[in-house]
Amino acid sequence: MRGPRDADQPWKEAGAARFVDPRLQALSWAVLAPNPHNMQPWLIDLADEDRIDIYFQTDRGLPQTDPWDRQLTIGFGAFTELLVMGAAHAGYQAEVSPFPDGAPQPKLDGRRIVSIRLRAEQAQADPLFSAVLRRRTDRGNYALEPLGQDVGGAIAAELRNPAGFDLHDDEADVVALRDLAIRAFEIEMRTPLTWMESIDVMRIGRAEMDAEPWGLALRGPMIEFGRLVGAVSRESLADPAGAGFQTGLDMFNTAIASTPAFVSQVTPGNSRLDQFETGRDWLRLHLAATRLGLTLQPCSQALQEYAEQAEPYAEIHERLAPSGGTVQMFARIGRANAFRRRRAGRSKLG
Ligand SMILES: Cc1cc2nc3c(=O)[nH]c(=O)nc-3n(C[C@H](O)[C@H](O)[C@H](O)COP(=O)(O)O)c2cc1C
């Protein structure tokens, strides 16, 4: 069964020769950046000849799960880091000026998020760049096996701010963090306003993905089949008594139970710049893990700043930032389990 066409196109066209302007070359990579709910909230102004200004498209916010636009700002950081790498690949150095008109608080507004100037000076190629097209958020089941020796050190070595990064693979920590992730996810699902924020941007199957190639994608043969027979629908996903809702919860629980380790990023403060820098490093972290054959899924629910999530929020901060600071990212890390690895191997051969 074929996959989506338009929604996957940017992954096929990144770096294409038809993007003659180096700014478009760099941007063709940047648009592949990980970002919350895949809202792709970037508005791009090709300002002067060599300048790119990035703005926030205010109708792409997540007011329920990200009331202060903290996660969206992380997404802009990831976008910028990928832009810098894409520019270097095209032979340009990128000069990054975050929040040149001031850092918007308490929410993002119409001011520039970042202004980037490209200079025709050979920049150092980034070894992480080779993993860009293989990096995807992986919500599947992982193998319950050790990650390998000093994975934490290998990832930290690729980061701009290694001090903010941590790998949690101690058995007792992992058990407690799995439990916390599950509780927080269930709160998000059972809080109608926050769960509907996901449902509203859920694309079920390739036709919906192609029609609106942003938002959260449910894809694959089982989804196409479920959609056709009416088993997977927005209604059954939204309704706590519906089969889709229960399947969503079960799938998350199974995925978490299969998680051998977690990673986190913590900043001492929580300024816009802290959030933006976290995003630059989140992209680097994800690429470094990809290069090591590992795979990731952020589990952001416990980090979200709405009333129902207050307990998991306090608990995750006690665990991961005991001496203060803000936990900006929290994610599961591992390898696809043996069944998925075999299937991937077969489809490559076939
Ligand atoms: C700040 C941030 C928070 C995220 N939180 C979650 C999350 O809680 N659960 C999840 O499955 N994915 C999460 N993601 C991953 C995005 O949904 C994903 O990057 C986006 O859908 C694009 O897909 P891709 O990463 O496969 O390109 C998060 C990403 C970012 C940058």
The ligand as an SDF file (V2000), in Angstrom:
LIG
                    3D

 31 33  0  0  0  0  0  0  0  0999 V2000
    9.4400   20.1780   22.1260 C   0  0  0  0  0  0  0  0  0  0  0  0
    8.9490   18.8880   21.5190 C   0  0  0  0  0  0  0  0  0  0  0  0
    8.0510   18.0850   22.2340 C   0  0  0  0  0  0  0  0  0  0  0  0
    7.5990   16.8910   21.6840 C   0  0  0  0  0  0  0  0  0  0  0  0
    6.7720   16.0830   22.4340 N   0  0  0  0  0  0  0  0  0  0  0  0
    6.3670   14.8800   21.9410 C   0  0  0  0  0  0  0  0  0  0  0  0
    5.5910   13.9830   22.7320 C   0  0  0  0  0  0  0  0  0  0  0  0
    5.2420   14.2610   23.8760 O   0  0  0  0  0  0  0  0  0  0  0  0
    5.2360   12.7840   22.1990 N   0  0  0  0  0  0  0  0  0  0  0  0
    5.6190   12.4120   20.9400 C   0  0  0  0  0  0  0  0  0  0  0  0
    5.2870   11.3150   20.4980 O   0  0  0  0  0  0  0  0  0  0  0  0
    6.3620   13.2560   20.1540 N   0  0  0  0  0  0  0  0  0  0  0  0
    6.7440   14.4550   20.6320 C   0  0  0  0  0  0  0  0  0  0  0  0
    7.5420   15.2900   19.8700 N   0  0  0  0  0  0  0  0  0  0  0  0
    7.9260   14.8690   18.5220 C   0  0  0  0  0  0  0  0  0  0  0  0
    7.0910   15.5730   17.4490 C   0  0  0  0  0  0  0  0  0  0  0  0
    5.7470   15.1390   17.5070 O   0  0  0  0  0  0  0  0  0  0  0  0
    7.7220   15.2740   16.0760 C   0  0  0  0  0  0  0  0  0  0  0  0
    8.9920   15.8790   16.0430 O   0  0  0  0  0  0  0  0  0  0  0  0
    6.8870   15.7870   14.9220 C   0  0  0  0  0  0  0  0  0  0  0  0
    5.6590   15.1220   14.8620 O   0  0  0  0  0  0  0  0  0  0  0  0
    7.6200   15.5890   13.5810 C   0  0  0  0  0  0  0  0  0  0  0  0
    7.9340   14.2330   13.3720 O   0  0  0  0  0  0  0  0  0  0  0  0
    9.4350   13.7140   13.1780 P   0  0  0  0  0  0  0  0  0  0  0  0
   10.2050   14.0410   14.4230 O   0  0  0  0  0  0  0  0  0  0  0  0
    9.2960   12.2270   12.9480 O   0  0  0  0  0  0  0  0  0  0  0  0
   10.0200   14.4150   11.9780 O   0  0  0  0  0  0  0  0  0  0  0  0
    8.0180   16.4820   20.3940 C   0  0  0  0  0  0  0  0  0  0  0  0
    8.9320   17.2950   19.6870 C   0  0  0  0  0  0  0  0  0  0  0  0
    9.4060   18.4770   20.2360 C   0  0  0  0  0  0  0  0  0  0  0  0
   10.4150   19.2900   19.4880 C   0  0  0  0  0  0  0  0  0  0  0  0
  1  2  1  0
  2  3  1  0
  2 30  2  0
  3  4  2  0
  4  5  1  0
  4 28  1  0
  5  6  2  0
  6  7  1  0
  6 13  1  0
  7  8  2  0
  7  9  1  0
  9 10  1  0
 10 11  2  0
 10 12  1  0
 12 13  2  0
 13 14  1  0
 14 15  1  0
 14 28  1  0
 15 16  1  0
 16 17  1  0
 16 18  1  0
 18 19  1  0
 18 20  1  0
 20 21  1  0
 20 22  1  0
 22 23  1  0
 23 24  1  0
 24 25  2  0
 24 26  1  0
 24 27  1  0
 28 29  2  0
 29 30  1  0
 30 31  1  0
M  END
$$$$
